[in-house]
Amino acid sequence: MRIDVQQHGSVRVVVPPDALTESLVQEVQAVLSADGGQIGVRLVVDMSQVAYVDSAGIAFLLELAGQTAAGASRPRLAALNETVTEALYLTETRARFQVFDSVEDAVHSYV
């Protein structure tokens, strides 16, 4: 699967194309690692194409959120659907993320 990566000024936007499961997580990690990793990078994960997340997907998102101490550089999640939002609430992880309705709002939150 092709992971779309877009640059919006100083913010990198990663667009997973399908359900965020273990196999896709590995591909996203490979894309981020190819660019030197994501630590210190302004990152938005555009979840608009993600139908659902499994435990590996949630663990990956938590790993992303935990890699930065400063809230200003913490990765943002954008455009979550109801299923993904519910999965984050059910696993009591929703509060760990900065979530935005749109990619545009998430990108502008870094300003």
NULO-353488 format. One line per 10 residues: number of its first residue (from 1); for each residue x, y, z of N, C-alpha, C. Coordinates in pm, 1 decimal, padded with zeros to 6 digits, always signed. Example, Ala and Ser with C-alpha at 12.3 -4.5 7.8 and 13.67 -1.06 7.14 Angstrom:
REM residues 2
1> +01319.0 -00569.0 +00780.0 +01230.0 -00450.0 +00780.0 +01320.0 -00330.0 +00780.0 ~ +01285.0 -00225.0 +00708.0 +01367.0 -00106.0 +00714.0 +01290.0 +00003.0 +00787.0;
//
This chain:
REM residues 111
1> +00082.6 -00118.1 +00000.0 +00000.0 +00000.0 +00000.0 +00087.2 +00124.7 +00000.0 ~ +00040.1 +00227.6 -00060.3 +00116.1 +00351.1 -00066.5 +00069.7 +00446.5 +00043.1 ~ +00165.4 +00488.5 +00124.2 +00139.3 +00585.8 +00229.8 +00166.1 +00724.1 +00170.6 ~ +00065.3 +00807.6 +00169.7 +00080.1 +00942.3 +00116.4 +00140.1 +01031.8 +00224.4 ~ +00243.8 +01105.4 +00188.3 +00306.5 +01202.3 +00279.2 +00306.0 +01336.4 +00207.8 ~ +00248.7 +01436.2 +00273.4 +00239.6 +01570.5 +00217.3 +00312.5 +01666.8 +00309.6 ~ +00364.6 +01771.6 +00250.5 +00430.7 +01874.9 +00329.5 +00346.4 +02001.2 +00321.1 ~ +00304.7 +02053.0 +00436.7 +00229.2 +02178.3 +00447.0 +00316.5 +02276.3 +00524.1 ~ +00400.1 +02348.2 +00453.4 +00495.2 +02436.4 +00520.8 +00591.8 +02353.6 +00602.5 ~ +00595.9 +02377.6 +00733.2 +00687.4 +02302.6 +00820.1 +00621.1 +02179.5 +00882.3;
11> +00500.6 +02146.8 +00837.6 +00425.3 +02035.0 +00895.7 +00415.9 +01920.2 +00795.8 ~ +00451.3 +01801.1 +00841.0 +00437.5 +01681.3 +00757.9 +00303.0 +01617.1 +00788.0 ~ +00228.7 +01584.6 +00682.8 +00098.4 +01519.4 +00696.2 +00109.8 +01379.3 +00637.9 ~ +00082.7 +01279.3 +00720.8 +00086.3 +01139.2 +00678.5 -00057.7 +01093.2 +00662.7 ~ -00086.6 +01029.1 +00548.5 -00222.7 +00986.0 +00517.9 -00224.7 +00834.2 +00500.1 ~ -00254.8 +00759.3 +00607.6 -00268.5 +00614.1 +00591.8 -00390.6 +00583.9 +00504.2 ~ -00378.8 +00489.8 +00409.6 -00485.4 +00469.0 +00312.4 -00594.7 +00370.3 +00352.0 ~ -00586.6 +00310.6 +00467.4 -00680.9 +00204.5 +00500.4 -00686.0 +00186.5 +00651.5 ~ -00741.6 +00076.1 +00695.2 -00746.9 +00045.5 +00838.3 -00605.7 +00046.6 +00896.7 ~ -00591.4 +00106.6 +01012.2 -00461.2 +00116.5 +01077.3 -00439.4 -00009.9 +01159.8;
21> -00387.2 -00112.0 +01091.7 -00361.7 -00241.8 +01152.7 -00211.2 -00266.1 +01154.7 ~ -00170.6 -00378.7 +01209.2 -00028.4 -00407.1 +01225.8 +00051.2 -00394.3 +01095.4 ~ -00001.0 -00448.5 +00985.8 +00073.8 -00442.4 +00860.1 +00088.2 -00298.6 +00809.4 ~ -00016.6 -00219.7 +00822.0 -00008.9 -00080.7 +00778.0 +00078.8 +00001.8 +00871.7 ~ +00074.1 -00028.4 +00999.8 +00159.5 +00041.3 +01096.9 +00305.8 +00025.1 +01056.9 ~ +00343.7 -00095.3 +01018.2 +00482.8 -00120.2 +00977.4 +00520.0 -00034.9 +00856.2 ~ +00427.9 -00019.7 +00763.2 +00454.6 +00063.0 +00645.3 +00466.9 +00210.5 +00682.7 ~ +00379.4 +00258.6 +00769.8 +00385.8 +00398.4 +00813.5 +00516.8 +00422.9 +00887.9 ~ +00554.8 +00330.6 +00974.7 +00681.5 +00344.9 +01047.5 +00799.8 +00349.5 +00950.7 ~ +00795.6 +00267.5 +00846.8 +00903.2 +00267.0 +00747.9 +00911.1 +00400.5 +00675.0;
31> +00797.4 +00457.6 +00639.8 +00794.6 +00587.8 +00572.5 +00851.4 +00695.4 +00664.1 ~ +00810.8 +00696.5 +00789.8 +00860.2 +00796.7 +00883.9 +01009.4 +00778.5 +00910.3 ~ +01053.8 +00654.9 +00921.8 +01195.3 +00627.2 +00946.2 +01282.3 +00667.0 +00827.4 ~ +01228.0 +00651.8 +00706.4 +01303.3 +00688.4 +00585.9 +01335.9 +00837.4 +00583.2 ~ +01253.9 +00915.8 +00650.2 +01276.1 +01060.3 +00657.3 +01353.8 +01100.1 +00781.7 ~ +01417.4 +01004.0 +00846.2 +01496.9 +01034.0 +00964.1 +01419.5 +01026.9 +01093.2 ~ +01302.0 +00964.6 +01091.3 +01221.9 +00951.8 +01211.7 +01129.5 +01069.5 +01229.4 ~ +01046.0 +01062.7 +01332.2 +00946.4 +01167.5 +01351.0 +00970.6 +01252.9 +01474.3 ~ +01072.7 +01223.3 +01550.8 +01097.8 +01301.6 +01670.7 +01138.0 +01443.3 +01630.9 ~ +01071.8 +01542.2 +01687.5 +01100.4 +01681.2 +01659.1 +01033.2 +01734.7 +01534.4;
41> +00963.0 +01649.4 +01462.8 +00895.2 +01690.3 +01340.3 +00751.0 +01725.5 +01372.6 ~ +00702.4 +01830.5 +01311.7 +00560.6 +01865.2 +01324.7 +00483.0 +01768.6 +01236.5 ~ +00401.4 +01686.8 +01299.7 +00337.4 +01576.7 +01228.2 +00187.2 +01576.0 +01251.0 ~ +00111.9 +01559.5 +01141.0 -00032.4 +01540.1 +01146.5 -00061.6 +01405.3 +01081.2 ~ -00140.7 +01323.3 +01148.1 -00186.4 +01197.9 +01089.2 -00329.7 +01221.4 +01042.7 ~ -00346.7 +01223.9 +00911.1 -00477.9 +01244.0 +00850.7 -00550.3 +01109.3 +00852.1 ~ -00649.3 +01097.2 +00939.1 -00719.6 +00970.8 +00958.1 -00845.4 +00959.5 +00872.1 ~ -00863.0 +01049.1 +00775.4 -00986.3 +01053.4 +00696.1 -01010.7 +00926.2 +00615.9 ~ -00905.9 +00852.8 +00581.6 -00921.3 +00729.4 +00504.3 -00911.3 +00603.9 +00590.4 ~ -00894.3 +00621.3 +00720.9 -00879.1 +00507.6 +00811.6 -01015.7 +00463.2 +00860.5;
51> -01055.3 +00343.4 +00818.7 -01187.6 +00291.4 +00854.3 -01194.1 +00248.3 +01000.6 ~ -01086.8 +00190.1 +01050.7 -01081.1 +00147.5 +01190.4 -00935.9 +00128.0 +01231.7 ~ -00914.3 +00116.5 +01361.3 -00781.1 +00088.3 +01414.9 -00789.8 -00035.5 +01502.3 ~ -00686.5 -00118.6 +01495.9 -00679.5 -00232.4 +01586.5 -00581.2 -00197.9 +01698.7 ~ -00550.0 -00295.4 +01781.9 -00462.9 -00268.1 +01897.4 -00324.3 -00222.7 +01853.1 ~ -00272.9 -00276.1 +01743.6 -00141.9 -00232.7 +01693.3 -00147.5 -00087.8 +01645.8 ~ -00258.7 -00049.6 +01584.3 -00275.4 +00088.5 +01539.6 -00280.6 +00185.1 +01656.9 ~ -00355.3 +00147.6 +01759.4 -00363.7 +00233.0 +01878.5 -00228.1 +00242.2 +01946.8 ~ -00157.6 +00129.8 +01957.3 -00024.2 +00130.4 +02018.5 +00070.7 +00222.1 +01940.4 ~ +00062.2 +00218.6 +01808.1 +00145.2 +00304.6 +01724.2 +00114.6 +00451.9 +01749.9;
61> -00013.6 +00486.9 +01754.5 -00051.8 +00625.7 +01780.9 -00004.2 +00670.1 +01918.7 ~ -00015.1 +00581.6 +02017.9 +00033.8 +00614.2 +02152.2 +00185.2 +00633.7 +02151.7 ~ +00254.3 +00552.2 +02074.2 +00399.2 +00566.4 +02062.1 +00434.7 +00702.4 +02002.1 ~ +00363.5 +00740.1 +01896.8 +00385.7 +00872.2 +01837.6 +00362.6 +00982.2 +01940.1 ~ +00252.5 +00972.9 +02013.1 +00217.2 +01076.0 +02112.5 +00317.3 +01079.9 +02226.2 ~ +00376.2 +00967.7 +02259.6 +00468.3 +00961.1 +02372.0 +00610.5 +00999.2 +02339.3 ~ +00643.3 +01016.3 +02212.1 +00780.8 +01045.4 +02173.7 +00819.1 +01190.5 +02190.5 ~ +00723.5 +01275.0 +02217.4 +00754.0 +01416.4 +02236.5 +00701.1 +01460.8 +02371.5 ~ +00781.3 +01532.4 +02442.6 +00739.5 +01580.5 +02574.2 +00663.4 +01711.6 +02564.2 ~ +00701.9 +01792.8 +02467.5 +00639.8 +01925.0 +02455.0 +00510.6 +01915.2 +02376.2;
71> +00403.8 +01971.6 +02430.3 +00275.0 +01969.6 +02363.4 +00276.4 +02038.7 +02228.6 ~ +00362.2 +02138.1 +02213.8 +00366.0 +02214.2 +02089.2 +00410.6 +02128.6 +01970.6 ~ +00491.9 +02025.5 +01995.9 +00539.0 +01943.0 +01884.6 +00474.4 +01804.6 +01882.6 ~ +00383.1 +01779.8 +01973.2 +00315.2 +01650.9 +01977.9 +00233.6 +01628.8 +01851.0 ~ +00240.6 +01509.5 +01790.5 +00164.4 +01482.1 +01668.3 +00014.5 +01504.2 +01688.0 ~ -00049.6 +01548.6 +01581.3 -00193.7 +01573.5 +01583.6 -00264.7 +01465.5 +01502.0 ~ -00387.5 +01432.0 +01541.0 -00473.1 +01343.8 +01463.3 -00583.6 +01429.6 +01403.3 ~ -00616.9 +01403.0 +01278.0 -00718.7 +01483.5 +01210.7 -00819.8 +01393.8 +01139.8 ~ -00944.2 +01441.2 +01138.5 -01052.0 +01380.8 +01059.8 -01081.9 +01235.8 +01098.4 ~ -01094.2 +01211.2 +01228.7 -01129.5 +01076.9 +01274.3 -01275.9 +01047.8 +01245.2;
81> -01304.5 +00925.7 +01202.2 -01444.4 +00888.1 +01184.9 -01499.3 +00837.2 +01318.8 ~ -01626.6 +00808.0 +01321.2 -01692.7 +00766.7 +01445.2 -01635.4 +00636.4 +01501.6 ~ -01603.1 +00541.9 +01414.0 -01549.9 +00412.3 +01458.0 -01414.1 +00428.4 +01525.7 ~ -01326.9 +00507.8 +01466.0 -01194.2 +00530.5 +01523.8 -01206.2 +00607.6 +01655.1 ~ -01290.6 +00708.6 +01657.0 -01311.7 +00785.6 +01779.7 -01361.8 +00695.2 +01892.0 ~ -01457.0 +00609.7 +01860.1 -01511.3 +00517.7 +01961.0 -01403.8 +00421.5 +02010.9 ~ -01318.6 +00372.1 +01921.3 -01210.6 +00281.9 +01962.4 -01116.9 +00351.2 +02060.4 ~ -01087.4 +00478.8 +02036.3 -00999.5 +00552.8 +02127.1 -01066.7 +00575.1 +02262.8 ~ -01196.6 +00602.1 +02262.5 -01268.4 +00618.8 +02389.2 -01277.2 +00487.0 +02465.5 ~ -01308.6 +00378.2 +02395.6 -01323.3 +00247.6 +02461.0 -01192.6 +00198.5 +02522.7;
91> -01082.1 +00235.5 +02460.1 -00951.3 +00195.9 +02513.5 -00894.6 +00300.9 +02609.1 ~ -00975.4 +00402.4 +02635.9 -00937.5 +00510.5 +02728.0 -00806.5 +00577.7 +02688.0 ~ -00787.9 +00595.2 +02557.5 -00666.4 +00658.6 +02507.4 -00693.5 +00792.7 +02439.6 ~ -00818.0 +00826.5 +02417.9 -00854.4 +00949.2 +02344.9 -00791.1 +01074.4 +02406.6 ~ -00784.8 +01080.2 +02536.5 -00732.1 +01198.4 +02604.7 -00582.0 +01219.3 +02580.4 ~ -00514.3 +01119.7 +02530.8 -00370.1 +01129.1 +02506.1 -00336.2 +01202.0 +02375.8 ~ -00439.1 +01228.9 +02295.0 -00416.3 +01284.7 +02161.8 -00476.1 +01423.8 +02146.6 ~ -00413.9 +01502.3 +02062.4 -00472.7 +01628.0 +02017.8 -00545.3 +01594.9 +01887.9 ~ -00677.8 +01607.5 +01889.7 -00760.2 +01567.8 +01775.7 -00828.2 +01690.5 +01716.3 ~ -00829.2 +01696.2 +01582.6 -00888.2 +01808.4 +01511.2 -00985.6 +01756.2 +01407.0;
101> -01086.0 +01837.9 +01377.0 -01187.1 +01799.1 +01278.9 -01130.9 +01789.8 +01138.1 ~ -01032.4 +01871.8 +01107.1 -00977.2 +01872.7 +00971.5 -00825.0 +01879.6 +00975.5 ~ -00765.3 +01840.6 +00865.0 -00619.5 +01849.9 +00852.4 -00577.4 +01996.1 +00859.8 ~ -00653.4 +02081.7 +00796.6 -00621.7 +02225.1 +00797.3 -00614.7 +02278.1 +00941.0 ~ -00713.9 +02242.5 +01022.9 -00714.2 +02286.9 +01162.9 -00592.9 +02231.2 +01237.3 ~ -00558.8 +02106.0 +01211.3 -00443.7 +02044.1 +01278.2 -00312.8 +02111.8 +01238.0 ~ -00298.3 +02139.2 +01110.0 -00176.7 +02206.8 +01061.8 -00167.2 +02346.6 +01122.9 ~ -00277.8 +02419.8 +01124.7 -00276.0 +02556.5 +01179.8 -00253.7 +02557.5 +01329.9 ~ -00279.3 +02448.3 +01398.0 -00259.9 +02445.0 +01543.2 -00112.1 +02455.6 +01581.8 ~ -00022.8 +02430.2 +01488.7 +00120.0 +02442.1 +01517.2 +00168.2 +02587.3 +01514.2;
111> +00086.9 +02678.0 +01462.8 +00128.8 +02817.8 +01450.2 +00117.4 +02888.3 +01582.8;
//
